[in-house]
Amino acid sequence: MKPGQESQTAVMVCMARAVADGSPGFAGFSDPTAFALLPEAAQERVRRLRANSAPGLLERFSQAFIRGRARMMVSRTVAIDAAVHEHPAPQLVVLGAGLDGRAWRMPELRDTLVFEMDHPDSQRAKRARAAQLTQTAREVRFVPVDFTRDHLDKALAEAGHDPAQPTTWIWEGVVMYLTPAEVEATLAVVARLSHSGSRLVIAYFAPAWMMEVVGLFVRRLGEPLRSVFSAEEMRALLVRYGFAVVSDRGLFEIAADLSPELARATRPLKHLRIVVADRNPH
């Protein structure tokens, strides 16, 4: 992230969800919070895309990229939503929340206390825009934190997180931007604060040729990629911190369960995986 600015990858991801929301090409997908959570400039880009208005070659390239991201985000979002829905918990912690809208769109969270953890610069902008939305979670608490420097356990404790109750953790768009050492440091905290019955959902990148393309793009946004894990490495890492893997699926496999069109569109994105793991009994 660039100092003083909200995360541009978070904005890009939210744009993709806004494009997919209500689109005929993504039947069954809905995220009515996405457009409202975007900054004005990004909202305007979404309007032009929906209107199929692309003045200039650069704009057409940008729109094609966002449409591709929209296909990816449909599969990613549906998979993570399902993991939350299937495993209710009294607490939900969203690590690196970005412009995530689950606390404002998921009725399954009506009895859940949601902790949104993110960099203060991103969180400041989101809180202002989220004020116009109707909350579906029982309560939302914003926890400003820099994952590379701050103590997550201290920040959560001050926000009222209860380690004696089960927690669902969503780590959706952060792991790939952290070093392996930073990933392990966060996992150690998550393990320490996870009561039996807790669940951890992680989106991560595995080694693949597409990593070169993705890496070049996000580096230009000031958020370079710093870690990749094979499925075997991720499983071993989670086991080391007391989690049992329930599922670990590639995006193409997830998309194939949704529609043939999505499967074809996500075939090249073999680097993105979603792992779901539950806390072993203490």
Helices and strands as residue ranges (DSSP letters): H 8-20, G 24-26, H 34-37, H 40-50, H 57-85, E 91-95, H 102-105, G 107-109, E 113-118, H 120-130, E 139-144, H 152-159, E 167-171, G 175-177, H 180-192, E 199-205, H 210-220, H 231-240, E 243-250, H 251-258, H 260-266, E 272-279
